[in-house]
Amino acid sequence: MDQGGAQLIYQILPGILAGLVTLLAGLLIFNQPKKYEKKKGLDFVKIFGYDQIKKEAENAGLQLEQKEFVALVVGAIGIGIFIAVIINNIFYIIAGVIAGFYLPKFIVMQIRKRKRLALFSELPDSLKFIVARLIDYGSIPKAVEASLPDLSSHIREPFEKFLNSIKINLTVEQALYELSKEIKIKKFTDFTETLFLAHTEGINQQSIATLNMIIDTMVEDVRAVKNLELMAKKDKKDLLVVIIVSWLIPVALSFLNPNNVNLFLDTLIGQVIMFLYFLTTIFVIVKGDEYISLNLDDL
């Protein structure tokens, strides 16, 4: 970029940044819920996909408030603007906007994975408490109710819903079906089907043994998943090292400054290259995490 072009960018950059900040502030102030019907127009949260991400969060048992979503989006855009000012590369404003689209979804998916892994890991021990009380109480709801204090926090809530379903006059079969749909683990579905058979045919030592056999297979699955998770963590660390090393290349090349001009900071081509380099890095991190991480929905 010649000196005149660079001067022009430096002159208009503060105005661009001020305009963006003003626009975001205005959207946040005026995009508040109103009692009357909203007029069609620019909707900040809709543009960045709040409705879809909120549904994904609810499916994961999370509550994503609109204020939290806006904070994530504005934070991502703000970081992009900050970087743009620091390195004098206005393309990073675009990067901040793109990050605003993907950051909330990425965070929701990471929390969802952790919760599902915790649910999967803690389920066998919790089921053992319930099965141990079946013979004593002779009733599935009573055994579940007596076991609630011993259940882990991730498991307790679905079983509380199960008991509430029984209280509103759902049959045991219907309540177990709703419970299996909420937890969505194949072996647990087998467990609930066997549990219902025990309910209809009578709880005895044979049905208890069958239930314990299913729990034992779940324990083996948990052990295997944890081993795979350790391997996945190692692969993620290796990927992070590769990304850090790849960023050392432009940093090293930036010291080769012909005519006291930094190729990656002071030229238009260099700024575009660094912008694309940044987007590629984000893409590799997101897709790499998807590829390396276990797909717990298939369990």
C-alpha positions in Angstrom: 0.0 0.0 0.0 1.4 3.5 -0.9 1.8 6.2 1.7 -1.3 8.1 0.5 -3.5 5.0 0.8 -2.2 4.2 4.3 -2.8 7.8 5.4 -6.4 7.6 4.1 -7.1 4.4 6.1 -5.6 5.9 9.2 -7.9 8.9 8.8 -11.1 7.0 8.2 -10.5 4.1 10.7 -11.5 6.0 13.8 -14.7 7.1 12.1 -15.5 3.5 11.1 -14.9 2.2 14.6 -16.9 5.0 16.2 -19.8 4.3 13.8 -19.7 0.5 14.5 -19.7 1.1 18.3 -22.6 3.6 18.0 -24.5 1.1 15.8 -24.1 -1.7 18.3 -25.0 0.5 21.3 -28.1 1.7 19.5 -29.1 -1.9 18.7 -28.7 -3.0 22.3 -30.6 0.0 23.6 -33.6 -0.2 21.2 -33.8 -3.9 20.8 -35.5 -4.4 24.2 -38.8 -6.5 24.4 -41.9 -4.4 24.2 -45.5 -5.1 25.0 -46.7 -4.1 21.6 -46.0 -5.9 18.4 -42.5 -5.1 17.1 -42.2 -3.6 13.6 -40.3 -5.5 11.0 -36.8 -4.3 10.6 -33.2 -4.9 11.7 -33.2 -7.4 14.6 -29.7 -7.8 16.1 -30.3 -11.1 17.9 -32.1 -12.6 14.9 -29.3 -11.7 12.5 -26.8 -13.5 14.7 -29.1 -16.6 15.0 -30.2 -16.3 18.6 -33.4 -18.4 18.1 -31.6 -21.4 16.6 -28.8 -21.3 19.2 -31.3 -21.0 22.0 -33.1 -24.1 20.8 -29.8 -26.0 20.7 -29.0 -24.8 24.2 -32.5 -26.0 25.5 -32.0 -29.4 23.9 -28.8 -29.6 25.9 -30.6 -28.6 29.1 -29.2 -25.1 29.1 -30.8 -21.7 29.4 -29.2 -19.1 27.1 -30.6 -15.7 28.0 -30.7 -13.0 25.3 -28.4 -10.7 27.4 -25.8 -13.5 27.6 -26.0 -14.1 23.9 -25.7 -10.4 23.1 -22.7 -10.1 25.5 -20.9 -13.0 23.6 -21.6 -11.4 20.2 -20.6 -7.9 21.2 -17.5 -9.3 23.0 -16.4 -11.1 19.9 -16.9 -8.0 17.7 -15.2 -5.8 20.3 -12.1 -8.1 20.3 -12.0 -7.9 16.5 -12.2 -4.1 16.7 -9.5 -4.0 19.4 -7.1 -6.2 17.3 -7.9 -4.1 14.2 -6.8 -0.9 16.1 -3.7 -2.5 17.6 -2.3 -3.9 14.3 -3.9 -1.3 12.0 -5.8 -4.0 10.0 -9.4 -3.1 9.5 -10.1 -6.6 8.1 -10.1 -7.9 11.7 -13.4 -6.0 12.2 -14.9 -8.5 9.7 -13.2 -11.3 11.6 -14.9 -10.0 14.8 -18.3 -10.1 13.2 -17.7 -13.6 11.8 -16.6 -14.7 15.3 -19.9 -13.2 16.7 -21.8 -15.6 14.6 -19.9 -18.7 15.7 -18.7 -18.0 19.3 -22.1 -18.5 21.1 -22.8 -21.8 19.2 -19.3 -23.1 19.8 -19.6 -22.4 23.6 -23.0 -24.0 23.8 -21.8 -27.1 22.0 -18.7 -27.4 24.3 -20.9 -27.1 27.4 -23.3 -29.6 25.9 -20.5 -32.1 25.3 -19.2 -31.8 28.9 -22.7 -32.3 30.4 -23.5 -35.3 28.2 -20.1 -36.9 29.0 -20.8 -36.3 32.8 -24.3 -37.8 32.4 -23.0 -40.9 30.6 -20.2 -41.4 33.1 -22.4 -41.1 36.2 -25.4 -43.0 35.0 -24.3 -46.6 35.9 -23.5 -45.8 39.5 -26.9 -44.0 39.9 -28.8 -46.9 38.3 -27.1 -49.3 40.8 -28.7 -47.5 43.7 -32.2 -47.8 42.1 -31.8 -51.5 41.2 -30.6 -52.2 44.8 -33.8 -50.8 46.2 -36.2 -52.5 43.7 -36.5 -55.8 45.7 -37.0 -53.9 49.0 -39.7 -51.5 47.7 -41.2 -53.7 45.0 -42.1 -50.6 43.0 -40.2 -48.6 40.5 -41.4 -45.1 41.5 -40.8 -45.9 45.2 -37.3 -47.3 44.5 -36.5 -44.2 42.5 -37.8 -41.8 45.2 -35.8 -43.6 47.9 -32.7 -43.3 45.7 -32.9 -39.6 44.8 -30.5 -38.4 47.5 -27.9 -40.8 46.2 -28.1 -39.8 42.6 -25.6 -37.4 41.0 -26.8 -33.9 40.1 -26.9 -34.7 36.4 -29.0 -37.8 36.9 -31.3 -36.5 39.6 -33.2 -34.0 37.5 -34.5 -36.5 34.8 -35.6 -38.9 37.5 -37.4 -36.2 39.4 -39.3 -35.5 36.2 -40.1 -39.2 36.0 -41.6 -39.1 39.4 -43.6 -35.9 38.6 -44.9 -37.7 35.5 -46.2 -40.5 37.7 -47.8 -38.0 40.0 -49.8 -36.4 37.1 -51.2 -39.9 36.3 -48.9 -41.0 33.5 -48.5 -44.8 33.4 -45.1 -46.2 34.4 -44.6 -47.2 30.7 -45.2 -43.7 29.5 -43.0 -42.2 32.2 -40.2 -44.6 31.4 -40.5 -43.8 27.7 -40.3 -40.0 28.4 -37.3 -40.7 30.7 -35.4 -42.6 28.0 -36.2 -39.9 25.4 -34.7 -37.3 27.7 -31.5 -39.1 28.5 -31.1 -40.5 24.9 -28.5 -43.3 25.6 -29.1 -46.6 23.8 -28.0 -48.8 26.7 -30.3 -46.8 29.0 -33.2 -47.3 26.7 -32.5 -51.1 26.9 -32.5 -50.6 30.7 -35.8 -48.9 30.8 -37.4 -51.5 28.6 -36.1 -54.3 30.8 -37.3 -52.3 33.9 -40.8 -52.1 32.5 -40.8 -55.9 31.8 -39.9 -56.4 35.5 -42.7 -54.0 36.4 -45.3 -56.0 34.4 -44.0 -59.6 35.1 -42.9 -59.0 38.7 -39.7 -57.9 40.2 -37.5 -61.0 41.1 -33.9 -62.0 41.3 -33.8 -62.9 37.6 -35.0 -59.4 36.5 -32.6 -57.8 38.9 -29.7 -59.9 37.5 -30.7 -58.8 33.9 -30.7 -55.1 35.0 -27.3 -55.5 36.6 -26.0 -57.1 33.5 -27.0 -54.1 31.4 -25.4 -51.8 34.0 -22.2 -53.8 33.7 -22.1 -53.3 30.0 -22.6 -49.5 30.5 -19.7 -49.5 32.9 -17.5 -51.1 30.2 -18.7 -48.5 27.7 -17.8 -45.7 30.2 -14.3 -47.1 30.6 -13.8 -47.2 26.9 -15.2 -43.7 26.3 -12.9 -42.3 29.0 -9.8 -43.9 27.3 -10.9 -42.4 24.0 -11.4 -39.0 25.6 -7.8 -39.1 26.9 -6.6 -39.9 23.4 -8.7 -37.0 22.0 -7.2 -34.6 24.5 -3.7 -35.5 23.4 -4.7 -35.0 19.8 -6.1 -31.6 20.7 -2.9 -30.6 22.3 -0.9 -31.7 19.2 -3.3 -29.7 17.0 -2.7 -26.6 19.2 1.0 -27.0 18.9 0.8 -27.2 15.1 -1.3 -24.0 15.1 1.1 -22.1 17.3 4.1 -23.2 15.2 2.3 -22.2 12.0 1.8 -18.7 13.4 5.5 -18.4 14.0 6.1 -18.4 10.2 4.5 -15.0 9.5 5.9 -13.6 12.7 9.4 -14.7 11.6 8.9 -13.4 8.0 7.7 -10.1 9.4 11.2 -9.3 10.6 12.3 -9.3 6.9 11.4 -5.7 6.4 12.5 -4.3 3.0 12.7 -0.4 3.2 11.5 -0.5 6.8 8.1 -1.8 5.7 6.5 -4.7 7.5 5.1 -7.0 4.9 2.2 -8.3 7.0 1.3 -5.1 8.8 2.0 -2.2 6.5 0.9 -3.6 3.1 -2.6 -4.3 1.8 -1.7 -7.8 0.5 0.0 -8.6 3.8 -3.1 -7.5 5.8 -5.3 -9.6 3.6 -3.0 -12.6 4.1 -3.0 -12.2 7.9 -6.8 -11.9 7.9 -7.2 -15.1 5.8 -4.6 -16.8 8.1 -6.7 -15.9 11.1 -9.9 -17.2 9.6 -8.2 -20.4 8.5 -6.9 -20.8 12.1 -10.4 -20.4 13.5 -11.8 -22.9 11.0 -9.1 -25.5 11.8 -9.8 -25.1 15.6 -13.6 -25.5 15.2 -13.5 -28.4 12.6 -10.5 -30.0 14.3 -12.5 -30.1 17.6 -15.5 -31.6 15.8 -13.3 -34.3 14.1 -11.2 -35.2 17.2 -14.0 -35.1 19.8 -16.2 -38.1 20.5 -19.7 -38.0 19.0 -21.6 -38.7 22.3 -24.9 -38.5 20.5 -24.2 -41.9 19.0 -23.8 -43.7 22.3 
